Amino acid sequence: MYYIGAHVSASGGIHLAIERALEIGANAVALFTKNQKQWKAPPLTEENISLFKEAMIKANFSAPQVLTHDSYLINLGNADNEKREISTNAFIDEMKRVQLLGLDRLNFHPGAHLKQIDETTSMNYIAQAIDEALQETEGVYAVIETTAGQGSALGRSFEEIAYIIDKMVLKDRVGVCIDTCHIFAAGYDIRNEEGFNQMIQRYDSLIGFDKLMGMHLNDAKSEYNSKVDRHAPLGDGNIGLYPFTRIMSDKRFTNIPLILETPAPERWSEEIALLRSYETL
């Protein structure tokens, strides 16, 4: 089954994110479990957890239909030991929140070297931090998101993500989230059959579809290979609709959350319906 949704607001209570997903005709959802622009947040209460689990049951949602996202402040590849420790502890807290909610995956941007250390050292730090977080939790997967490569952000290629996974100990609890806008901006031309095929073959050979635990379905306002992260509504950007028709006709993309992060929330229900119209399975 295809799980399609959007990254909705959890304002007013995380359980409301599930209700907001249903309002746009979604059967998947992405959300933050805390304020994504602050380091600290109040711990989840028993009431928070209970209301969320009740909303999940009412909506007939299971854990694989929900993709949580960590704070934008976290940088697991930071050269500064103290700052990296702060990020790692925040990441562990995010993982624990996911576990408390009965969910199984936390999506995150791997990190950036900030031009202070070499890329390899930064990626080694990222691998170590992920392992540390996984050791502190049970049943939750760390899901590395592909990035556009903006600035010094790592994870801009499947090779970099494969390297991070290879350096980990707990490889069996790491997954990947492919963002269509990000990979296009990073240099994967998915606008036509040849380019899309090359992308999925490269991904499968380096990482494997068994590691694919989510996707962000976004068109790109940014240019191809620009290393600029700018999302656009489906069909309104420089990617076009072709790759989305492919995703909706390939069983390898089923049973994972396919999440819109497009910049016009009022169009999400239309975009979900559009994606559904491409289903061939």
C-alpha positions as CSV (number, residue, x, y, z in Angstrom):
1,M,0.0,0.0,0.0
2,Y,1.1,3.6,-0.7
3,Y,1.3,5.7,2.4
4,I,1.0,9.4,1.3
5,G,0.9,12.5,3.5
6,A,2.5,15.7,4.4
7,H,4.6,17.3,7.2
8,V,1.9,18.9,9.2
9,S,1.9,21.1,12.3
10,A,1.8,19.5,15.8
11,S,0.8,22.9,17.3
12,G,-1.6,22.4,20.2
13,G,-0.6,18.8,20.8
14,I,1.1,16.1,18.8
15,H,-2.1,14.1,18.6
16,L,-3.5,16.9,16.5
17,A,-1.0,16.1,13.7
18,I,-2.9,12.9,13.1
19,E,-6.2,14.7,12.8
20,R,-4.7,17.3,10.4
21,A,-3.4,14.5,8.3
22,L,-6.8,13.0,7.9
23,E,-8.3,16.4,7.0
24,I,-6.1,16.4,3.8
25,G,-6.9,12.9,2.8
26,A,-3.6,11.5,4.0
27,N,-2.8,8.0,5.2
28,A,0.7,9.0,6.3
29,V,2.2,12.0,8.2
30,A,5.4,13.7,9.3
31,L,5.7,15.8,12.4
32,F,8.1,17.3,14.9
33,T,7.7,15.9,18.5
34,K,9.0,19.2,19.9
35,N,9.7,22.7,18.8
36,Q,12.3,22.2,16.0
37,K,13.9,25.6,16.6
38,Q,14.7,25.1,20.3
39,W,17.2,22.9,22.0
40,K,15.0,22.0,25.0
41,A,11.3,21.1,25.3
42,P,9.1,19.9,28.1
43,P,9.1,16.1,28.4
44,L,6.2,14.2,26.9
45,T,3.5,13.6,29.6
46,E,1.5,10.5,30.0
47,E,-1.5,12.5,28.7
48,N,0.5,13.6,25.6
49,I,1.4,10.0,24.9
50,S,-2.0,8.6,25.5
51,L,-3.8,11.2,23.3
52,F,-1.3,10.5,20.5
53,K,-1.7,6.7,20.7
54,E,-5.5,7.1,20.8
55,A,-5.4,9.3,17.7
56,M,-3.3,6.7,15.9
57,I,-5.8,4.0,16.7
58,K,-8.8,6.1,15.7
59,A,-7.1,7.0,12.4
60,N,-6.0,3.3,11.8
61,F,-2.4,4.5,11.5
62,S,0.5,2.2,12.3
63,A,4.1,3.2,13.0
64,P,5.4,2.8,9.4
65,Q,2.9,5.5,8.4
66,V,4.6,8.2,10.6
67,L,7.9,9.9,9.9
68,T,9.1,12.0,12.8
69,H,11.7,14.7,12.1
70,D,14.3,16.0,14.5
71,S,15.3,19.6,15.4
72,Y,17.0,21.7,12.7
73,L,19.6,22.8,15.3
74,I,21.2,19.4,15.7
75,N,24.6,18.9,13.9
76,L,26.1,15.5,14.6
77,G,29.1,16.4,12.5
78,N,30.2,19.5,14.3
79,A,34.0,19.8,14.8
80,D,33.5,21.4,18.3
81,N,33.4,18.6,20.9
82,E,31.1,20.5,23.3
83,K,28.7,21.5,20.6
84,R,28.6,18.0,19.1
85,E,27.9,16.6,22.5
86,I,24.9,19.0,22.9
87,S,23.7,17.9,19.5
88,T,24.1,14.2,20.3
89,N,22.2,14.6,23.6
90,A,19.4,16.4,21.8
91,F,19.3,13.7,19.2
92,I,19.1,11.0,21.9
93,D,16.2,12.9,23.5
94,E,14.4,13.0,20.1
95,M,14.9,9.2,19.7
96,K,13.5,8.6,23.2
97,R,10.5,10.7,22.4
98,V,9.8,8.7,19.3
99,Q,10.1,5.5,21.3
100,L,7.7,6.8,24.0
101,L,5.1,7.5,21.3
102,G,5.3,3.9,20.0
103,L,6.8,5.0,16.7
104,D,9.7,3.5,14.9
105,R,11.6,6.1,12.8
106,L,13.3,9.5,13.3
107,N,14.3,11.3,10.1
108,F,17.2,13.7,10.3
109,H,19.8,15.7,8.3
110,P,23.1,14.0,9.0
111,G,25.1,17.2,9.7
112,A,27.7,19.6,8.4
113,H,31.4,20.1,8.7
114,L,31.1,23.9,8.7
115,K,34.4,24.0,6.8
116,Q,36.2,23.4,10.1
117,I,37.2,19.8,9.6
118,D,37.5,17.5,6.6
119,E,34.4,15.7,5.4
120,T,35.6,12.2,6.4
121,T,36.2,13.2,10.0
122,S,32.8,14.9,10.2
123,M,31.0,11.8,8.7
124,N,32.9,9.6,11.3
125,Y,31.5,11.8,14.0
126,I,28.0,11.5,12.6
127,A,28.3,7.7,12.5
128,Q,29.5,7.6,16.2
129,A,26.6,9.9,17.3
130,I,24.0,7.8,15.6
131,D,25.4,4.7,17.2
132,E,25.3,6.4,20.6
133,A,21.6,7.3,20.2
134,L,20.7,3.8,19.0
135,Q,22.4,2.3,22.0
136,E,20.2,4.5,24.3
137,T,16.9,3.4,22.6
138,E,15.1,0.4,21.4
139,G,13.0,-0.2,18.3
140,V,13.6,3.1,16.7
141,Y,15.4,3.6,13.4
142,A,17.6,6.5,12.6
143,V,16.6,7.6,9.1
144,I,19.3,9.7,7.3
145,E,17.9,12.2,4.9
146,T,19.5,13.0,1.6
147,T,20.6,16.7,1.5
148,A,21.0,19.2,-1.3
149,G,24.6,19.8,-0.3
150,Q,23.9,23.4,0.5
151,G,26.8,25.0,2.3
152,S,28.9,22.3,4.0
153,A,25.9,19.9,4.6
154,L,26.8,16.2,4.3
155,G,24.6,13.5,2.9
156,R,24.5,15.1,-0.5
157,S,25.3,11.8,-2.3
158,F,24.4,8.2,-1.8
159,E,28.2,7.6,-1.4
160,E,28.3,9.8,1.6
161,I,25.3,8.2,3.2
162,A,26.7,4.7,2.5
163,Y,30.0,5.8,4.1
164,I,28.2,6.9,7.3
165,I,26.3,3.6,7.5
166,D,29.5,1.6,6.8
167,K,31.2,3.3,9.8
168,M,28.4,2.4,12.1
169,V,28.1,-0.6,14.5
170,L,24.3,-0.8,14.7
171,K,23.8,-0.7,10.9
172,D,20.6,-2.8,11.2
173,R,18.8,0.2,12.8
174,V,19.6,2.9,10.3
175,G,17.5,3.8,7.3
176,V,17.4,6.4,4.5
177,C,14.9,9.1,3.4
178,I,15.2,10.2,-0.2
179,D,14.1,13.8,-0.7
180,T,13.4,14.4,-4.5
181,C,14.1,18.1,-4.3
182,H,17.4,17.6,-2.4
183,I,18.8,14.9,-4.7
184,F,17.9,16.9,-7.8
185,A,19.7,20.0,-6.4
186,A,22.6,17.7,-5.4
187,G,23.1,16.5,-9.0
188,Y,20.7,13.5,-9.6
189,D,18.7,14.3,-12.7
190,I,15.4,12.5,-12.2
191,R,13.4,14.4,-14.8
192,N,13.3,11.6,-17.3
193,E,13.4,7.8,-17.5
194,E,17.1,7.4,-18.0
195,G,18.0,9.7,-15.1
196,F,15.5,8.3,-12.7
197,N,16.6,4.7,-13.5
198,Q,20.2,5.7,-13.0
199,M,19.3,7.3,-9.6
200,I,17.5,4.2,-8.3
201,Q,20.2,1.8,-9.6
202,R,22.9,3.9,-7.9
203,Y,20.9,4.0,-4.6
204,D,20.2,0.3,-4.7
205,S,23.8,-0.7,-5.4
206,L,25.3,1.6,-2.7
207,I,22.6,1.4,0.1
208,G,19.7,-0.9,-0.9
209,F,16.0,-0.6,-0.9
210,D,15.8,-2.5,2.3
211,K,17.1,0.7,3.9
212,L,14.5,3.0,2.4
213,M,12.3,4.1,5.2
214,G,10.7,7.2,3.8
215,M,10.6,9.8,1.1
216,H,10.0,13.5,0.8
217,L,8.1,14.2,-2.4
218,N,8.9,17.8,-3.4
219,D,9.4,19.6,-6.7
220,A,12.3,22.0,-6.8
221,K,12.4,25.8,-7.1
222,S,16.1,25.5,-7.3
223,E,18.0,24.5,-10.4
224,Y,19.5,21.1,-11.2
225,N,22.9,20.5,-9.4
226,S,22.6,24.0,-7.8
227,K,23.2,22.7,-4.3
228,V,20.4,25.0,-3.2
229,D,17.5,23.6,-1.1
230,R,14.3,25.3,-2.3
231,H,11.0,23.3,-2.5
232,A,8.2,23.8,-4.9
233,P,4.6,22.4,-5.3
234,L,4.5,19.3,-7.4
235,G,4.6,20.2,-11.1
236,D,5.4,23.8,-10.4
237,G,9.2,23.5,-10.2
238,N,12.2,22.4,-12.3
239,I,11.7,18.7,-11.7
240,G,8.2,18.2,-13.2
241,L,5.9,15.3,-12.6
242,Y,7.7,12.4,-14.2
243,P,9.5,11.0,-11.1
244,F,6.3,11.1,-9.1
245,T,4.5,9.0,-11.7
246,R,7.4,6.5,-11.4
247,I,7.3,6.4,-7.6
248,M,3.6,5.6,-7.7
249,S,4.1,2.7,-10.0
250,D,6.9,0.8,-8.3
251,K,6.2,-1.5,-5.4
252,R,9.6,-0.7,-3.9
253,F,8.1,2.6,-2.7
254,T,5.1,1.1,-1.0
255,N,4.7,0.7,2.8
256,I,6.9,3.7,3.7
257,P,5.7,7.2,4.4
258,L,5.8,9.4,1.3
259,I,5.7,12.9,2.6
260,L,5.0,16.2,1.0
261,E,7.0,19.2,2.2
262,T,5.8,21.4,-0.5
263,P,5.4,25.1,0.3
264,A,1.6,25.5,-0.3
265,P,-0.2,23.6,2.5
266,E,-3.6,24.6,1.0
267,R,-2.7,22.4,-2.0
268,W,-1.7,19.3,-0.1
269,S,-5.0,17.5,-0.5
270,E,-4.9,18.2,-4.3
271,E,-1.3,16.9,-4.4
272,I,-2.2,13.8,-2.5
273,A,-5.1,13.2,-4.9
274,L,-2.7,13.8,-7.9
275,L,-0.2,11.2,-6.5
276,R,-3.1,8.7,-6.0
277,S,-4.1,9.2,-9.6
278,Y,-0.7,7.9,-10.7
279,E,-1.1,4.6,-8.8
280,T,-0.8,1.6,-11.0
281,L,-0.3,-1.2,-8.4
